[in-house]
Amino acid sequence: RIARPALATQLLGVATLAACWQASKGVQIDFEWTLGNVTLSATGEPAPSAVRNSLVLPSPLRSSLLLPPFSLLPGYTYHLSLRAQMAADPSVFSEAQVALDVR
């Protein structure tokens, strides 16, 4: 996915209950966003730690993530993950990844 540094970037994860999940255990799904690697878009080389540390995830415990304008630096690719897990049993989870190529 391409992102522009001067624009806000919103990511949204959607999760549904598996048919085999017993609703009596509870139906609340918890979400967690994490930042993985940040790489130079042109080469794939790891970015300096200062670049990675400059991004603070504003609302990591929701299914949506809003990154304000100018929070992503051009020329880098940010690799983010979203984990959705059952509140009643965190061992039941799914993960998705997205790469934001900032141009």
Phi and psi restraints in degrees (value plus and minus 20) as a CYANA .aco file:
   2 ILE   PHI    -115.0   -75.0
   2 ILE   PSI     115.7   155.7
   3 ALA   PHI    -144.6  -104.6
   3 ALA   PSI     130.2   170.2
   4 ARG   PHI    -128.9   -88.9
   4 ARG   PSI     112.0   152.0
   5 PRO   PHI     -82.5   -42.5
   5 PRO   PSI     -51.9   -11.9
   6 ALA   PHI    -101.8   -61.8
   6 ALA   PSI     -25.3    14.7
   7 LEU   PHI    -132.8   -92.8
   7 LEU   PSI     129.2   169.2
   8 ALA   PHI     -86.5   -46.5
   8 ALA   PSI     127.1   167.1
   9 THR   PHI    -141.9  -101.9
   9 THR   PSI     105.0   145.0
  10 GLN   PHI    -135.0   -95.0
  10 GLN   PSI     112.1   152.1
  11 LEU   PHI    -136.6   -96.6
  11 LEU   PSI     122.4   162.4
  12 LEU   PHI    -155.9  -115.9
  12 LEU   PSI     107.2   147.2
  13 GLY   PHI    -125.2   -85.2
  13 GLY   PSI     124.4   164.4
  14 VAL   PHI    -146.4  -106.4
  14 VAL   PSI     111.4   151.4
  15 ALA   PHI    -150.8  -110.8
  15 ALA   PSI     125.1   165.1
  16 THR   PHI    -148.1  -108.1
  16 THR   PSI     137.4   177.4
  17 LEU   PHI     -91.0   -51.0
  17 LEU   PSI     120.5   160.5
  18 ALA   PHI     -91.0   -51.0
  18 ALA   PSI     126.9   166.9
  19 ALA   PHI     -79.4   -39.4
  19 ALA   PSI     -47.7    -7.7
  20 CYS   PHI    -104.1   -64.1
  20 CYS   PSI     -27.3    12.7
  21 TRP   PHI     -93.6   -53.6
  21 TRP   PSI     112.4   152.4
  22 GLN   PHI    -104.9   -64.9
  22 GLN   PSI      94.7   134.7
  23 ALA   PHI     -80.7   -40.7
  23 ALA   PSI     -44.0    -4.0
  24 SER   PHI     -84.4   -44.4
  24 SER   PSI     -38.5     1.5
  25 LYS   PHI     -99.1   -59.1
  25 LYS   PSI     -34.2     5.8
  26 GLY   PHI      94.3   134.3
  26 GLY   PSI     130.5   170.5
  27 VAL   PHI    -138.3   -98.3
  27 VAL   PSI     -11.4    28.6
  28 GLN   PHI     -95.0   -55.0
  28 GLN   PSI     111.7   151.7
  29 ILE   PHI    -130.5   -90.5
  29 ILE   PSI     106.5   146.5
  30 ASP   PHI    -117.5   -77.5
  30 ASP   PSI     126.5   166.5
  31 PHE   PHI    -142.3  -102.3
  31 PHE   PSI     130.3   170.3
  32 GLU   PHI    -168.9  -128.9
  32 GLU   PSI     101.9   141.9
  33 TRP   PHI    -112.9   -72.9
  33 TRP   PSI     119.4   159.4
  34 THR   PHI    -156.5  -116.5
  34 THR   PSI     131.2   171.2
  35 LEU   PHI    -118.5   -78.5
  35 LEU   PSI     103.2   143.2
  36 GLY   PHI    -111.3   -71.3
  36 GLY   PSI    -145.0  -105.0
  37 ASN   PHI     -97.7   -57.7
  37 ASN   PSI     132.7   172.7
  38 VAL   PHI    -142.6  -102.6
  38 VAL   PSI     107.3   147.3
  39 THR   PHI    -146.8  -106.8
  39 THR   PSI     139.0   179.0
  40 LEU   PHI     -90.4   -50.4
  40 LEU   PSI     106.4   146.4
  41 SER   PHI     -79.8   -39.8
  41 SER   PSI     -59.0   -19.0
  42 ALA   PHI     -90.9   -50.9
  42 ALA   PSI     -54.3   -14.3
  43 THR   PHI    -138.6   -98.6
  43 THR   PSI     -39.8     0.2
  44 GLY   PHI      61.0   101.0
  44 GLY   PSI     -19.0    21.0
  45 GLU   PHI     -89.5   -49.5
  45 GLU   PSI     129.1   169.1
  46 PRO   PHI     -79.6   -39.6
  46 PRO   PSI     121.2   161.2
  47 ALA   PHI     -98.2   -58.2
  47 ALA   PSI     137.8   177.8
  48 PRO   PHI     -78.3   -38.3
  48 PRO   PSI     128.2   168.2
  49 SER   PHI     -79.9   -39.9
  49 SER   PSI     -48.9    -8.9
  50 ALA   PHI     -82.9   -42.9
  50 ALA   PSI     -54.2   -14.2
  51 VAL   PHI     -88.9   -48.9
  51 VAL   PSI     -67.2   -27.2
  52 ARG   PHI     -81.5   -41.5
  52 ARG   PSI     -62.7   -22.7
  53 ASN   PHI     -93.7   -53.7
  53 ASN   PSI     -32.7     7.3
  54 SER   PHI     -96.5   -56.5
  54 SER   PSI     -37.6     2.4
  55 LEU   PHI    -115.9   -75.9
  55 LEU   PSI      97.5   137.5
  56 VAL   PHI    -128.8   -88.8
  56 VAL   PSI     104.0   144.0
  57 LEU   PHI     -94.8   -54.8
  57 LEU   PSI      96.4   136.4
  58 PRO   PHI     -92.1   -52.1
  58 PRO   PSI     -50.9   -10.9
  59 SER   PHI    -162.7  -122.7
  59 SER   PSI      48.7    88.7
  60 PRO   PHI     -91.4   -51.4
  60 PRO   PSI     -31.5     8.5
  61 LEU   PHI    -124.1   -84.1
  61 LEU   PSI       9.7    49.7
  62 ARG   PHI    -147.5  -107.5
  62 ARG   PSI     144.0   184.0
  63 SER   PHI     -94.4   -54.4
  63 SER   PSI     -39.3     0.7
  64 SER   PHI    -129.9   -89.9
  64 SER   PSI     131.7   171.7
  65 LEU   PHI    -154.5  -114.5
  65 LEU   PSI     101.6   141.6
  66 LEU   PHI    -130.1   -90.1
  66 LEU   PSI      96.6   136.6
  67 LEU   PHI    -120.8   -80.8
  67 LEU   PSI      98.0   138.0
  68 PRO   PHI     -85.8   -45.8
  68 PRO   PSI     141.9   181.9
  69 PRO   PHI     -74.6   -34.6
  69 PRO   PSI     124.0   164.0
  70 PHE   PHI      47.6    87.6
  70 PHE   PSI      -4.3    35.7
  71 SER   PHI    -110.0   -70.0
  71 SER   PSI     -34.0     6.0
  72 LEU   PHI    -131.7   -91.7
  72 LEU   PSI     116.8   156.8
  73 LEU   PHI    -115.0   -75.0
  73 LEU   PSI     115.7   155.7
  74 PRO   PHI     -85.3   -45.3
  74 PRO   PSI     127.4   167.4
  75 GLY   PHI      72.3   112.3
  75 GLY   PSI     -20.1    19.9
  76 TYR   PHI    -141.6  -101.6
  76 TYR   PSI     135.4   175.4
  77 THR   PHI    -135.3   -95.3
  77 THR   PSI     104.8   144.8
  78 TYR   PHI    -121.6   -81.6
  78 TYR   PSI     106.4   146.4
  79 HIS   PHI    -125.2   -85.2
  79 HIS   PSI      93.7   133.7
  80 LEU   PHI    -135.8   -95.8
  80 LEU   PSI     132.7   172.7
  81 SER   PHI    -146.9  -106.9
  81 SER   PSI     126.6   166.6
  82 LEU   PHI    -142.0  -102.0
  82 LEU   PSI     105.3   145.3
  83 ARG   PHI    -128.7   -88.7
  83 ARG   PSI     108.7   148.7
  84 ALA   PHI    -134.7   -94.7
  84 ALA   PSI     104.0   144.0
  85 GLN   PHI    -155.7  -115.7
  85 GLN   PSI     132.4   172.4
  86 MET   PHI     -92.5   -52.5
  86 MET   PSI     108.2   148.2
  87 ALA   PHI     -80.7   -40.7
  87 ALA   PSI     -54.7   -14.7
  88 ALA   PHI     -96.5   -56.5
  88 ALA   PSI     -39.4     0.6
  89 ASP   PHI    -174.9  -134.9
  89 ASP   PSI      67.6   107.6
  90 PRO   PHI     -80.5   -40.5
  90 PRO   PSI     -32.7     7.3
  91 SER   PHI     -95.1   -55.1
  91 SER   PSI     -30.6     9.4
  92 VAL   PHI    -119.4   -79.4
  92 VAL   PSI      86.8   126.8
  93 PHE   PHI    -171.3  -131.3
  93 PHE   PSI     149.0   189.0
  94 SER   PHI    -162.5  -122.5
  94 SER   PSI     131.5   171.5
  95 GLU   PHI    -149.7  -109.7
  95 GLU   PSI     128.4   168.4
  96 ALA   PHI    -155.6  -115.6
  96 ALA   PSI     129.4   169.4
  97 GLN   PHI    -141.3  -101.3
  97 GLN   PSI     131.6   171.6
  98 VAL   PHI    -161.2  -121.2
  98 VAL   PSI     122.6   162.6
  99 ALA   PHI    -133.6   -93.6
  99 ALA   PSI     105.1   145.1
 100 LEU   PHI    -124.0   -84.0
 100 LEU   PSI      91.8   131.8
 101 ASP   PHI    -112.4   -72.4
 101 ASP   PSI      90.2   130.2
 102 VAL   PHI    -112.5   -72.5
 102 VAL   PSI     101.0   141.0
